[in-house]
Amino acid sequence: MSFSMLFPYGILITILFSLFFSFISVHADIYRFKDENGVWHFTNIRSDRRYRLYIKTGRVKGKQYIRDYDTIIQRAAQQFGVERHLIKSIIMAESSFDPNAISKSGAQGLMQLMPPTANDMEVHNPFDPEENIFGGTKYLSLLLKKFNQDKKLAIAAYNIGPSVVANQNSVPLISQTRRFVEKVMKYYSEFKKQGD
C-alpha cells in the first residue's frame, strides 16, 4: 500500500504545514559552559552564572516595546535614585530598545551589560528586560555616586570603564566614548522635552 493511500493529500498537507509552523515559531536561546573536566554543558535556561550565550534565536526589534518597559524603568529609577530619562537615554544609545542585542565585545541586552558587570549586579539573565534594566540602573547609580552626580562622567564611565574616567577626571579623549556621551545627552534632552 502506498504512502498516498494511507494519508490523503489534504491531511498530509495539513500535517506538514502544522509541523513547519510549529518548528519556526519556537525560539530558545542556547547557553553553554565547559566544566573543570572539560565537559560542555548546554541549556536554554541560564540557571548557573557559568553559562554563556552560545546560540541566539528569535531576535526581536525592540522599539515597539519602549512603552512596555516604562513601568520597569520607573521602578528601577525610584529604587536606585536615577532619572528615568537618563535610563531611557542609555538604553536608546546602547541597544535602541532591543532586548536581545549583543555587541561585538559581548555586551548584552537593553543596557548592554558586559558579563562581569552583569555578574557583579546579580543579573542572571541579561536578556530579561527587567533584570537587565535593574542591573544597568544599579550600575549607573554607582557611577553617578562615584562621579558626584556628573552625568557626562558617569556616562563616559558606563562606556569605557570607571578607572579610565577617574584617572583623567574628565571625559576621555576617545572618539567612541565622546560620541557615546554626546548621543546619550542628546537622547536625554529629547526625552525630557517630550516628557517620556
WOWO-V182964 format. One record per helix or strand of 2 or more residues. SS is the DSSP state (alpha for helix, beta for strand). FROM is the first residue (numbers start at 1). TO is the last residue. If there is no record, write none. Layout:
<<SS;FROM;TO> <SS;FROM;TO>>
This chain:
<<alpha;3;6> <alpha;9;24> <beta;30;34> <beta;40;43> <beta;52;55> <alpha;62;65> <alpha;67;80> <alpha;84;95> <alpha;115;120> <alpha;129;146> <alpha;151;160> <alpha;162;168> <alpha;175;194>>
